[in-house]
Each structure stands twice: as structure tokens, then as C-alpha cells.
Amino acid sequence: MNYAARQQRARQLVQEIDLPRPVNSETLHRHMEQIRQKKIVIVQAPQGMFDSGICALWLEVAGEEFERIYYAPTDSAVHRQQFVNHEFGHMILNHKKMIIPADRVALLAPLIPMHAIVSALTRNSFTDEQEAMAEAIGDELAMILQKDASTSRRGAETGFGQVL
């Protein structure tokens, strides 16, 4: 799929999830929990995950009633949100998660027994269409978050200033 088609598809998919507006990172998170019909725990991963080349991870553990998103350590709230948005993109696309190598999971969650991991989806490549589409959705979510944040800061557009 070419870039323009991918961006158009991302816009369409994001429209279909009917985001509450204005949206911020918290309302987006809660909305995704409603869509997934389970809690989504979002936490910073240990430095070891980042050192191994993983930027973000969507993980499901047997017996838990929630999913996890781990993101690489960063001081940037924007960068952190983009990691999360990308994983939300995979969720919106209903991508299947794959078991990742035990050594990588051990870096991330050493207290989780390997036999309990149901599935995981990692973000460490932008070369395939699945990753590119999830990133396009993440970008679309970021643009909406940015637009809604600026609207909230300046207040509702009434047109009053444009007339006088």
C-alpha cells in the first residue's frame, strides 16, 4: 500500500472507533479499554528492553483480565504517547500477537512466568505493512490529540474574532 492510501485508511479506521472529542491521552486510553473490553495497563519498560531494540510491546498474560503496553524509557511525553498510539494502532487493526523470544520477555517482565504469556506484539521494525499501518494510525491519533489539545487551550471556536 502506498503512503497516501495508508494515511487515508488510517483516518478511516480512527473515525470508525468514534473517539470522544475533545480527546486527550487519558480519554483515548479509556476509550481503547472500552473497545478492547478490558483494562489496558501502560507502563515504562526497563532499560533492558530498550537496549535490546524493542520500542514498545503489547503483551497479554494468561489468567489476567487486562492487557499491557510497555514503552521504552523516554523523557518526552510526546515520544511516549507515540509508542502507545502505535500499540493502539495494532489493537484497532486487531493484529494478532506473536510469542516473542523468552530472553526478550525476561528483560521486560522477569516476574511473569514464560508459560503464562499468551501472546505479545513487539514494535521493533518499520519495514512491513503491518507495522507501517499501525504507525499511520498512531500518527493519526497523535494529530487528533494535538488538535484537541490546542482547541482546549484556546477555547471553542466561535468565529467572533473572525467577524470583527
PyRosetta script that sets phi, psi and omega in degrees:
from pyrosetta import init, pose_from_sequence

init()
pose = pose_from_sequence("MNYAARQQRARQLVQEIDLPRPVNSETLHRHMEQIRQKKIVIVQAPQGMFDSGICALWLEVAGEEFERIYYAPTDSAVHRQQFVNHEFGHMILNHKKMIIPADRVALLAPLIPMHAIVSALTRNSFTDEQEAMAEAIGDELAMILQKDASTSRRGAETGFGQVL")
pose.set_psi(1, 137.1)
pose.set_omega(1, 179.4)
pose.set_phi(2, -80.5)
pose.set_psi(2, 168.9)
pose.set_omega(2, -174.3)
pose.set_phi(3, -57.2)
pose.set_psi(3, -49.7)
pose.set_omega(3, -177.3)
pose.set_phi(4, -61.6)
pose.set_psi(4, -43.4)
pose.set_omega(4, 179.0)
pose.set_phi(5, -64.7)
pose.set_psi(5, -40.1)
pose.set_omega(5, 179.0)
pose.set_phi(6, -63.8)
pose.set_psi(6, -43.0)
pose.set_omega(6, -180.0)
pose.set_phi(7, -64.7)
pose.set_psi(7, -41.0)
pose.set_omega(7, 178.8)
pose.set_phi(8, -64.0)
pose.set_psi(8, -43.1)
pose.set_omega(8, 178.6)
pose.set_phi(9, -64.0)
pose.set_psi(9, -40.0)
pose.set_omega(9, 178.3)
pose.set_phi(10, -61.8)
pose.set_psi(10, -45.3)
pose.set_omega(10, 177.9)
pose.set_phi(11, -58.3)
pose.set_psi(11, -43.9)
pose.set_omega(11, -179.5)
pose.set_phi(12, -62.8)
pose.set_psi(12, -47.2)
pose.set_omega(12, -178.4)
pose.set_phi(13, -64.1)
pose.set_psi(13, -38.9)
pose.set_omega(13, 178.6)
pose.set_phi(14, -67.9)
pose.set_psi(14, -39.0)
pose.set_omega(14, 176.2)
pose.set_phi(15, -60.8)
pose.set_psi(15, -37.6)
pose.set_omega(15, -177.2)
pose.set_phi(16, -67.1)
pose.set_psi(16, -22.0)
pose.set_omega(16, 180.0)
pose.set_phi(17, -85.7)
pose.set_psi(17, -2.1)
pose.set_omega(17, 171.4)
pose.set_phi(18, 52.3)
pose.set_psi(18, 61.2)
pose.set_omega(18, 179.2)
pose.set_phi(19, -60.3)
pose.set_psi(19, 139.7)
pose.set_omega(19, 172.2)
pose.set_phi(20, -68.7)
pose.set_psi(20, 140.2)
pose.set_omega(20, -178.6)
pose.set_phi(21, -122.9)
pose.set_psi(21, 144.1)
pose.set_omega(21, -6.9)
pose.set_phi(22, -69.5)
pose.set_psi(22, 152.2)
pose.set_omega(22, -178.6)
pose.set_phi(23, -111.4)
pose.set_psi(23, 145.9)
pose.set_omega(23, 171.5)
pose.set_phi(24, -131.0)
pose.set_psi(24, -178.9)
pose.set_omega(24, -175.3)
pose.set_phi(25, -60.4)
pose.set_psi(25, -36.1)
pose.set_omega(25, -179.3)
pose.set_phi(26, -69.6)
pose.set_psi(26, -46.4)
pose.set_omega(26, -179.3)
pose.set_phi(27, -69.4)
pose.set_psi(27, -32.3)
pose.set_omega(27, 174.5)
pose.set_phi(28, -62.6)
pose.set_psi(28, -46.4)
pose.set_omega(28, 179.1)
pose.set_phi(29, -57.4)
pose.set_psi(29, -49.9)
pose.set_omega(29, -178.7)
pose.set_phi(30, -63.9)
pose.set_psi(30, -38.2)
pose.set_omega(30, 179.2)
pose.set_phi(31, -64.4)
pose.set_psi(31, -41.1)
pose.set_omega(31, 177.9)
pose.set_phi(32, -65.2)
pose.set_psi(32, -34.5)
pose.set_omega(32, 175.3)
pose.set_phi(33, -63.8)
pose.set_psi(33, -38.8)
pose.set_omega(33, 177.5)
pose.set_phi(34, -65.0)
pose.set_psi(34, -42.9)
pose.set_omega(34, 179.1)
pose.set_phi(35, -62.6)
pose.set_psi(35, -45.4)
pose.set_omega(35, -178.5)
pose.set_phi(36, -76.9)
pose.set_psi(36, -16.6)
pose.set_omega(36, -178.0)
pose.set_phi(37, 60.7)
pose.set_psi(37, 37.4)
pose.set_omega(37, 174.1)
pose.set_phi(38, -164.4)
pose.set_psi(38, 160.6)
pose.set_omega(38, 178.4)
pose.set_phi(39, -67.8)
pose.set_psi(39, 144.4)
pose.set_omega(39, 175.2)
pose.set_phi(40, -120.8)
pose.set_psi(40, 115.8)
pose.set_omega(40, 178.7)
pose.set_phi(41, -93.4)
pose.set_psi(41, 126.0)
pose.set_omega(41, -178.3)
pose.set_phi(42, -115.6)
pose.set_psi(42, 119.1)
pose.set_omega(42, -177.0)
pose.set_phi(43, -139.9)
pose.set_psi(43, 155.1)
pose.set_omega(43, 174.4)
pose.set_phi(44, -73.1)
pose.set_psi(44, 134.6)
pose.set_omega(44, 178.6)
pose.set_phi(45, -82.6)
pose.set_psi(45, 158.4)
pose.set_omega(45, 175.1)
pose.set_phi(46, -64.0)
pose.set_psi(46, 156.1)
pose.set_omega(46, -178.8)
pose.set_phi(47, -55.4)
pose.set_psi(47, -31.0)
pose.set_omega(47, -179.0)
pose.set_phi(48, -58.3)
pose.set_psi(48, -34.8)
pose.set_omega(48, 177.9)
pose.set_phi(49, -65.2)
pose.set_psi(49, -46.1)
pose.set_omega(49, -179.5)
pose.set_phi(50, -63.2)
pose.set_psi(50, -41.1)
pose.set_omega(50, 179.6)
pose.set_phi(51, -63.2)
pose.set_psi(51, -27.2)
pose.set_omega(51, -179.8)
pose.set_phi(52, -84.9)
pose.set_psi(52, -0.5)
pose.set_omega(52, 175.2)
pose.set_phi(53, 98.9)
pose.set_psi(53, 1.6)
pose.set_omega(53, 178.6)
pose.set_phi(54, -90.1)
pose.set_psi(54, 130.6)
pose.set_omega(54, 178.2)
pose.set_phi(55, -91.7)
pose.set_psi(55, -35.2)
pose.set_omega(55, -178.2)
pose.set_phi(56, -157.1)
pose.set_psi(56, 159.6)
pose.set_omega(56, -176.1)
pose.set_phi(57, -147.0)
pose.set_psi(57, 134.1)
pose.set_omega(57, 173.1)
pose.set_phi(58, -109.3)
pose.set_psi(58, 120.4)
pose.set_omega(58, -169.9)
pose.set_phi(59, -131.5)
pose.set_psi(59, 140.1)
pose.set_omega(59, 174.7)
pose.set_phi(60, -124.7)
pose.set_psi(60, 132.7)
pose.set_omega(60, -177.8)
pose.set_phi(61, -116.0)
pose.set_psi(61, 134.7)
pose.set_omega(61, 179.8)
pose.set_phi(62, -56.5)
pose.set_psi(62, 137.3)
pose.set_omega(62, 176.1)
pose.set_phi(63, 84.0)
pose.set_psi(63, -5.2)
pose.set_omega(63, 177.9)
pose.set_phi(64, -100.7)
pose.set_psi(64, 143.7)
pose.set_omega(64, -178.6)
pose.set_phi(65, -95.3)
pose.set_psi(65, 23.8)
pose.set_omega(65, 179.8)
pose.set_phi(66, -145.4)
pose.set_psi(66, 164.5)
pose.set_omega(66, 174.9)
pose.set_phi(67, -110.4)
pose.set_psi(67, 162.4)
pose.set_omega(67, -179.0)
pose.set_phi(68, -124.5)
pose.set_psi(68, 142.5)
pose.set_omega(68, 167.4)
pose.set_phi(69, -121.6)
pose.set_psi(69, 123.0)
pose.set_omega(69, 174.0)
pose.set_phi(70, -106.8)
pose.set_psi(70, 139.6)
pose.set_omega(70, 177.2)
pose.set_phi(71, -125.7)
pose.set_psi(71, 152.5)
pose.set_omega(71, -178.9)
pose.set_phi(72, -66.1)
pose.set_psi(72, 146.9)
pose.set_omega(72, 178.2)
pose.set_phi(73, -57.8)
pose.set_psi(73, 132.9)
pose.set_omega(73, 176.3)
pose.set_phi(74, -157.4)
pose.set_psi(74, 147.8)
pose.set_omega(74, 176.0)
pose.set_phi(75, -86.7)
pose.set_psi(75, -10.1)
pose.set_omega(75, -176.4)
pose.set_phi(76, -91.5)
pose.set_psi(76, 119.0)
pose.set_omega(76, 177.3)
pose.set_phi(77, -64.2)
pose.set_psi(77, -34.7)
pose.set_omega(77, 179.2)
pose.set_phi(78, -66.2)
pose.set_psi(78, -45.1)
pose.set_omega(78, 179.1)
pose.set_phi(79, -62.7)
pose.set_psi(79, -44.6)
pose.set_omega(79, 179.0)
pose.set_phi(80, -60.3)
pose.set_psi(80, -45.2)
pose.set_omega(80, -179.8)
pose.set_phi(81, -64.0)
pose.set_psi(81, -34.5)
pose.set_omega(81, 179.1)
pose.set_phi(82, -67.4)
pose.set_psi(82, -37.8)
pose.set_omega(82, 174.4)
pose.set_phi(83, -58.1)
pose.set_psi(83, -46.7)
pose.set_omega(83, -178.5)
pose.set_phi(84, -66.2)
pose.set_psi(84, -44.2)
pose.set_omega(84, 178.8)
pose.set_phi(85, -57.1)
pose.set_psi(85, -40.3)
pose.set_omega(85, 179.1)
pose.set_phi(86, -61.1)
pose.set_psi(86, -44.7)
pose.set_omega(86, 178.8)
pose.set_phi(87, -66.4)
pose.set_psi(87, -37.3)
pose.set_omega(87, 173.7)
pose.set_phi(88, -60.4)
pose.set_psi(88, -36.3)
pose.set_omega(88, 176.9)
pose.set_phi(89, -58.0)
pose.set_psi(89, -44.9)
pose.set_omega(89, 177.0)
pose.set_phi(90, -61.4)
pose.set_psi(90, -39.8)
pose.set_omega(90, 179.6)
pose.set_phi(91, -64.5)
pose.set_psi(91, -44.1)
pose.set_omega(91, 179.3)
pose.set_phi(92, -61.0)
pose.set_psi(92, -37.4)
pose.set_omega(92, 179.3)
pose.set_phi(93, -79.8)
pose.set_psi(93, -6.3)
pose.set_omega(93, -176.5)
pose.set_phi(94, 56.2)
pose.set_psi(94, 37.8)
pose.set_omega(94, 177.7)
pose.set_phi(95, -64.7)
pose.set_psi(95, 143.5)
pose.set_omega(95, 176.4)
pose.set_phi(96, -77.2)
pose.set_psi(96, 141.6)
pose.set_omega(96, 178.0)
pose.set_phi(97, -93.6)
pose.set_psi(97, 148.9)
pose.set_omega(97, -179.4)
pose.set_phi(98, -116.2)
pose.set_psi(98, 148.3)
pose.set_omega(98, 173.4)
pose.set_phi(99, -65.2)
pose.set_psi(99, 132.8)
pose.set_omega(99, 178.4)
pose.set_phi(100, -101.2)
pose.set_psi(100, 162.3)
pose.set_omega(100, -177.8)
pose.set_phi(101, -56.2)
pose.set_psi(101, 142.4)
pose.set_omega(101, -176.5)
pose.set_phi(102, -56.8)
pose.set_psi(102, -36.9)
pose.set_omega(102, -177.7)
pose.set_phi(103, -65.7)
pose.set_psi(103, -32.8)
pose.set_omega(103, 178.2)
pose.set_phi(104, -72.2)
pose.set_psi(104, -43.1)
pose.set_omega(104, 178.4)
pose.set_phi(105, -64.1)
pose.set_psi(105, -39.3)
pose.set_omega(105, 179.6)
pose.set_phi(106, -60.0)
pose.set_psi(106, -35.7)
pose.set_omega(106, 176.4)
pose.set_phi(107, -64.2)
pose.set_psi(107, -37.4)
pose.set_omega(107, -174.1)
pose.set_phi(108, -82.6)
pose.set_psi(108, -49.9)
pose.set_omega(108, -172.2)
pose.set_phi(109, -137.3)
pose.set_psi(109, 73.3)
pose.set_omega(109, -175.0)
pose.set_phi(110, -63.0)
pose.set_psi(110, -18.2)
pose.set_omega(110, -179.7)
pose.set_phi(111, -88.3)
pose.set_psi(111, -5.3)
pose.set_omega(111, 178.9)
pose.set_phi(112, -93.0)
pose.set_psi(112, 120.1)
pose.set_omega(112, 177.9)
pose.set_phi(113, -64.2)
pose.set_psi(113, 139.1)
pose.set_omega(113, -177.8)
pose.set_phi(114, -56.7)
pose.set_psi(114, -36.3)
pose.set_omega(114, -178.3)
pose.set_phi(115, -68.2)
pose.set_psi(115, -15.7)
pose.set_omega(115, -179.0)
pose.set_phi(116, -87.2)
pose.set_psi(116, -14.6)
pose.set_omega(116, -178.6)
pose.set_phi(117, -76.3)
pose.set_psi(117, 117.8)
pose.set_omega(117, -179.3)
pose.set_phi(118, -81.0)
pose.set_psi(118, -51.2)
pose.set_omega(118, -178.7)
pose.set_phi(119, -162.0)
pose.set_psi(119, 160.7)
pose.set_omega(119, 179.4)
pose.set_phi(120, -151.2)
pose.set_psi(120, 148.6)
pose.set_omega(120, 175.3)
pose.set_phi(121, -130.2)
pose.set_psi(121, 120.1)
pose.set_omega(121, -177.9)
pose.set_phi(122, -104.3)
pose.set_psi(122, 155.5)
pose.set_omega(122, 176.4)
pose.set_phi(123, -115.0)
pose.set_psi(123, 104.4)
pose.set_omega(123, 175.8)
pose.set_phi(124, -144.9)
pose.set_psi(124, 8.7)
pose.set_omega(124, -179.2)
pose.set_phi(125, -145.8)
pose.set_psi(125, 142.5)
pose.set_omega(125, 177.0)
pose.set_phi(126, -117.0)
pose.set_psi(126, 21.3)
pose.set_omega(126, -172.2)
pose.set_phi(127, -94.2)
pose.set_psi(127, -19.0)
pose.set_omega(127, -178.4)
pose.set_phi(128, -104.4)
pose.set_psi(128, 163.5)
pose.set_omega(128, -175.0)
pose.set_phi(129, -63.3)
pose.set_psi(129, -37.1)
pose.set_omega(129, 179.2)
pose.set_phi(130, -59.2)
pose.set_psi(130, -46.7)
pose.set_omega(130, 179.3)
pose.set_phi(131, -67.5)
pose.set_psi(131, -40.6)
pose.set_omega(131, -179.4)
pose.set_phi(132, -63.9)
pose.set_psi(132, -39.8)
pose.set_omega(132, 179.8)
pose.set_phi(133, -68.6)
pose.set_psi(133, -42.1)
pose.set_omega(133, 177.7)
pose.set_phi(134, -62.7)
pose.set_psi(134, -38.1)
pose.set_omega(134, 178.7)
pose.set_phi(135, -68.3)
pose.set_psi(135, -38.2)
pose.set_omega(135, 177.8)
pose.set_phi(136, -63.0)
pose.set_psi(136, -40.2)
pose.set_omega(136, 176.5)
pose.set_phi(137, -66.5)
pose.set_psi(137, -42.7)
pose.set_omega(137, 176.4)
pose.set_phi(138, -57.5)
pose.set_psi(138, -41.6)
pose.set_omega(138, 178.0)
pose.set_phi(139, -64.7)
pose.set_psi(139, -42.7)
pose.set_omega(139, 179.1)
pose.set_phi(140, -62.5)
pose.set_psi(140, -43.3)
pose.set_omega(140, 176.5)
pose.set_phi(141, -61.4)
pose.set_psi(141, -41.5)
pose.set_omega(141, 179.3)
pose.set_phi(142, -62.0)
pose.set_psi(142, -41.8)
pose.set_omega(142, 179.5)
pose.set_phi(143, -64.6)
pose.set_psi(143, -39.7)
pose.set_omega(143, 178.1)
pose.set_phi(144, -66.5)
pose.set_psi(144, -44.0)
pose.set_omega(144, 177.7)
pose.set_phi(145, -59.1)
pose.set_psi(145, -43.9)
pose.set_omega(145, -179.7)
pose.set_phi(146, -64.7)
pose.set_psi(146, -45.8)
pose.set_omega(146, -179.9)
pose.set_phi(147, -61.8)
pose.set_psi(147, -46.2)
pose.set_omega(147, -178.6)
pose.set_phi(148, -67.1)
pose.set_psi(148, -34.1)
pose.set_omega(148, 177.7)
pose.set_phi(149, -65.8)
pose.set_psi(149, -42.5)
pose.set_omega(149, -179.7)
pose.set_phi(150, -70.2)
pose.set_psi(150, -34.0)
pose.set_omega(150, 176.3)
pose.set_phi(151, -65.1)
pose.set_psi(151, -42.1)
pose.set_omega(151, 179.6)
pose.set_phi(152, -63.7)
pose.set_psi(152, -37.6)
pose.set_omega(152, -179.2)
pose.set_phi(153, -67.9)
pose.set_psi(153, -38.5)
pose.set_omega(153, -175.7)
pose.set_phi(154, -97.8)
pose.set_psi(154, -6.8)
pose.set_omega(154, 179.1)
pose.set_phi(155, 90.2)
pose.set_psi(155, 174.1)
pose.set_omega(155, -178.3)
pose.set_phi(156, -65.2)
pose.set_psi(156, 144.0)
pose.set_omega(156, 177.3)
pose.set_phi(157, -80.3)
pose.set_psi(157, 112.2)
pose.set_omega(157, 179.9)
pose.set_phi(158, -101.5)
pose.set_psi(158, -19.2)
pose.set_omega(158, -176.3)
pose.set_phi(159, 87.2)
pose.set_psi(159, -6.6)
pose.set_omega(159, -176.9)
pose.set_phi(160, -57.8)
pose.set_psi(160, -47.3)
pose.set_omega(160, -179.3)
pose.set_phi(161, -67.3)
pose.set_psi(161, -22.6)
pose.set_omega(161, -179.9)
pose.set_phi(162, -79.8)
pose.set_psi(162, -23.3)
pose.set_omega(162, -177.8)
pose.set_phi(163, -83.3)
pose.set_psi(163, -42.1)
pose.set_omega(163, -175.9)
pose.set_phi(164, -94.7)
pose.dump_pdb("model.pdb")
